[in-house]
């Protein structure tokens, strides 16, 4: 939630000063007070309205149903989920490594928005009180246990993850070593409330009402398309994979439809294992190749290559 009380107090104060100035007998005091206090009231009142609107958006409830799911805690499920969970560490771990003990997400933003921590996802955090279905809904639909939208949660990407894969992630989350929470309650300031209106940070997605399956796993273009669509490539490389700027800013992500077809399959796999592009140059720090090195097997990377290398090149002005 956000705290708009200070802003409300300013609006009330300046509005009261307008009425006081209007009653003044001295003409100079009267009109100077009315103009100055009136302008300040007109300045802060719209800001208050927008802040309250942002707070309302953040507090809105979503009625996405919670499915009755019980995740199988098998060693195979946990190991598979651990590979994918590393993709969550960029936000949910201060050192970008497992376990997912939470981190001060707001510290990475260029302006102060209040207290905004990525949750502790170990068994010592709040997920211990959530059902498996509630965790799955949070991952794929961006909805908190209490029904509000999560903030800066890439559920638009994870919306496409299969039932088997998202259950594997939940199995890993349940199996992590518990790390005592050091993440305080989130509380946005007025800037944070305004931020809710100007940036796509509320991430609730439409309900998933039926089974979600993936193609048979293997080094095929079909499975590669599933991995590309479900595990974050579009977030940086754009909806057509033709290049773009990462959500948090940074270097321009390359046009994959033109770059990948110039590489061999072996070069593509090697890039994710070493971070080195063909020719010897190291990848930009904005490219999370280390995380994908953990998340994807060789066959996974070959599948992604099979899909990307066959895309029709998309021409863009910048690349």
Secondary structure, DSSP 8 states (H G I E B T S, - for coil): -B--HHHHHHHHHHHHHHHHHHT-SSHHHHHHHHHHHHHHHHHHHHHHHHHHHHHHHHH-B-------------HHHHHHHHHHHGGGHHHHBTTS-SS--BB-GGGGSSS--EE--B---STTSGGGGS-HHHHHHHHHH-B-TTSBB-BS--HHHHTT--HHHHHHHHHHHHHS----------EE-HHHHHHHHHS--B-------S------SSSSHHHHHHHHHHTTHHHHH-TTSS-EE-TT--SEE--HHHHGGGS-HHHHHHHHHH-B-TTS-B--TTS-HHHHHHH--HHHHHHHHHHHTTS-----S--
